[in-house]
């Protein structure tokens, strides 16, 4: 096992999120894809363990009290995450364990990986963002963001069903 894989279990939540984002960036690099995939797999296991402990009241996450997409550095609009990385993040959300974002009741809304509950939650979040910002007084300020959310929602709808 590589040294980084051995350290993940003991890393604070925020550091694991940073590592997650780095691995998402590197998974498309043929020279680093295997290591990045191994890191994502290990993170998946650690997040699953922490969520199980949180549901039992035995783990209190240190992640910021922001939404899941923001925690995973999914951004649209002026400072957008590039589309391929946004979609990688969406894929990871749907297919793997996700980081513990307090409170446990929020995490419960997301359900388990590869379930209809998780898919519906992600689609609902994207739809709410589109609706809220699309109808906001900011109008054109959110035009790029709304377009990117719509594109990502279409991606999810075209590529996933559980």
N, C-alpha and C positions, 0 to 999 in steps of 0.2 A: 504494500500500500504506500502511495506517495505521501510525503510529509504533510502536504496541504490537506489530504483526505483525513489524516489522523487528527488534525486540529479542528476540523469543522464542528465536531460534537461539542467542544468546549467554547466555541466562539459566541460572543453576544449576538443577539438577533440582528442588529444593525450591520454588523460586519458580515454576517451571512448574506444579507440582502445585497451588499456591495459585491461579494463574491459571486452571488447568483447573476448579477448584471454583467460582471466581467466574463463569466462562463457563457452567457447568452451571446456576448460579442464574439467570443472565440470559437464557438461551435461551428461556425461556417468556414473557419480556417483549416484546410486539410491537415496541416502540420500539428494543429492543436485540438482538433475535433474530438479525438478519443479522450484526452485528458479533460477537456471541458465537459464532455458527456459524463465522465466518471464523477466529476465534481457535482454536476446537476443531480445525478443519481444519489450521491451521498447527502446532498442538501435535502432532497425529497424525503429520505429516511429520517433525518434529524427533525425536519418540520413536522413530519407525521408523529414522531414521538412527543414533541413538545405540545402539539395540539391535543393529543390524547391525555397528557398530563394536565393541561389547562382545563380540559373538560371535567377532570376530577378535582380541580381546585389546587393542584400541586405544582403549577407553573404559572408565573406571572411574566408575560412577555415584556421585553424592553423596547419593542418597536413603537414608533411614534403613533399617536392616535389620529392617523389619517386613514383614508380608504386604502384598500388593497392595491388598486392600480397605481396610486401615487407612491405607496410604499415600495413597489417593484420598479419604480422609475419609468412608468408608462406615462408619457406626456404627448400632447398634441398641441397644435397652434404654433405660436411664435418660436417657442423653444422645444419643438417636437422631437421626440425620439424618432429616428428613422423608421419608416414603415416596416422593413424586414425585422428589425429588433422588436417593434411593437407587436408584431404577429408572433414572434418567438415567445414573447412574454405571455400573450394570450394563449398560445399552445401550452405553455408550461402551466398556466393557471388551470386549464381544463384537464390536462393529463397527469399532473403530479400533485403532491401535497403542496400546500401554500404556507407562507409564513404566518405565525400567530400575530394577528393584529387585534389588540384588545378592543372590546371585552369579548369573552367567550360567546356571548349571545350573537355578536356580529359574525364570528367565525362559523357558528352553527348555520347561519343563513346560506353559507357557501356550499355546504354539504361536502361529500367526498369527491375525490378525483374521478373523472370519467362517468359522471352521473348526470341525469337529466336535471337534477336540482342545481348542480354547479353550472351547467350550461344555461339554464333559465336565469340564474342570478347574474351571470356575466352579461347576458343579453339585456336584462332589465337595467343594469347599471349603465350600459352604453346608451340604451334608449332614453333613460332619464337625463343623461348628460346632453344628448342631442336635443331633447325637448326643452330642458331648462335653459340652455345657452342659445338655442335656436330662436326662442321666443323672448330672450332677454332684451333689455333696453340698449345693450351694447351693439346690437345688430351686426354690422360688418366686422366689429372687433373679434367676433367669434366665428366668422364665416369659415376660415381655414380649419379651426378646431372641429366645428360641426361636420365639415366635409370629411375630415380624417376619421372621426368617430363613426360616421355613416359607412365609410369604406371598411373600417375594421369590423363593424357589425355585419356587413355583407360577407366579409371573409369568414367570420365565425359561422354564420348561417349556411354558407355554401360548403363548409368543410367539416362541420360537426353535427352529429345527432347521436344520442345515447338511448 
